[in-house]
Amino acid sequence: MTSRIGQRIAVFATATLVATGLSVITAGPAAASGCSAPPCGRVENKTGTYIRVRWKNDNSDPWSYASLAPGQGMGGYWHRPKRDIDGFYAPKNCRTAYSVRAGSEYHVYGGWVKVSSNETAKVLSVTCPG
């Protein structure tokens, strides 16, 4: 009887390790910039000015950067190039408004704003003094 319980525990433990290992393997695509499975971060520029975005091709790589023209977007699984955008830059001393879900609006006053892999950040406005 004891050996059957031991066998069942061993089978359960092995199944758990295999399932955990597979979940770690499948969690990776959106962690790098090449987005091979959704979700992947995206930024859409709804302003009248250029917006900087950044991403990493691999966690150990340096940041890659691009500028989005007004009306342009980058990232996301359903858009080419398939890229997981990690953030956008809000100019210092300027009020940057953005939204990540319907009805939300956030304001930042400078620095990099993180975009999660399951978000589309819509940059709504950039207002600078003067």
Secondary structure as GFF3:
##gff-version 3
##sequence-region A 1 130
A	DSSP	alpha_helix	2	26	.	.	.	ID=ss1
A	DSSP	three_ten_helix	29	31	.	.	.	ID=ss2
A	DSSP	beta_strand	42	45	.	.	.	ID=ss3
A	DSSP	beta_strand	51	55	.	.	.	ID=ss4
A	DSSP	beta_strand	64	68	.	.	.	ID=ss5
A	DSSP	beta_strand	73	75	.	.	.	ID=ss6
A	DSSP	beta_strand	87	90	.	.	.	ID=ss7
A	DSSP	beta_strand	95	99	.	.	.	ID=ss8
A	DSSP	beta_strand	106	108	.	.	.	ID=ss9
A	DSSP	beta_strand	111	114	.	.	.	ID=ss10
A	DSSP	beta_strand	120	127	.	.	.	ID=ss11
###
